Amino acid sequence: TVHALERDSQSISDPTLKDLLPFEIAIHHAGLSRADRSLVEDLFSGGSLSLLISTTT
């Protein structure tokens, strides 16, 4: 849900990801912290994202 995504975004260190997450949008690339990448992967596998933008990393 949007509320859960807003809550999850509080722990994000990447400012762009933090801004996008409440809209069910995420980014995934090697420059993210391990914690941010892990959260994005969990949200994606759980079906919580409408759009995921990623590199081939």
GUDREN-12889 format. One line per 5 residues: for each residue z, x, y of C-alpha. Coordinates in Angstrom, 3 decimals. Each point is the difference from the previous one (the first is absolute). Layout:
N
Z/X/Y | ... .
***
This chain:
57
0.000/0.000/0.000 | -0.374/1.008/3.613 | 3.793/0.145/0.401 | 0.307/2.417/-2.920 | -2.806/2.158/1.403 .
1.699/0.115/3.396 | 3.230/1.049/-1.711 | -1.805/2.692/-2.016 | -1.699/1.303/3.138 | 3.396/0.999/1.447 .
0.223/2.923/-2.432 | -3.558/1.253/0.648 | -0.330/3.325/1.812 | -3.740/-0.220/0.836 | -0.403/-1.954/3.282 .
-3.456/-1.385/-0.841 | 1.125/-1.252/-3.393 | 3.109/-1.499/1.593 | -2.175/-1.947/2.468 | -2.433/-1.239/-2.671 .
2.382/-1.000/-2.772 | 1.235/-3.301/1.520 | -3.649/-1.157/-0.088 | -0.263/0.741/-3.763 | -2.198/3.030/0.787 .
0.773/3.540/-1.127 | -1.468/3.479/0.062 | 0.309/2.631/-2.726 | -0.871/3.669/0.450 | 1.350/3.469/-0.756 .
1.563/0.293/3.464 | 2.556/-2.725/-0.721 | 3.445/0.952/-1.192 | 0.621/-0.388/-3.716 | 2.329/-2.937/0.726 .
-2.626/-1.775/2.133 | -2.703/0.534/-2.640 | 2.294/-1.270/-2.731 | 0.855/-3.139/1.958 | -3.683/-0.713/0.690 .
-0.803/0.473/-3.702 | 2.797/-2.399/-0.994 | -1.098/-2.616/2.532 | -3.616/0.281/-1.141 | 0.801/-0.252/-3.704 .
2.276/-2.959/0.721 | -2.744/-1.897/1.819 | 1.789/0.034/3.358 | -2.900/1.451/2.005 | -3.107/-1.793/1.240 .
-1.747/3.244/0.925 | 0.519/3.615/-1.043 | -1.898/2.800/1.730 | 0.127/3.271/-1.910 | -1.554/3.399/-0.441 .
-0.919/1.391/-3.398 | 3.318/1.870/-0.328 .
***
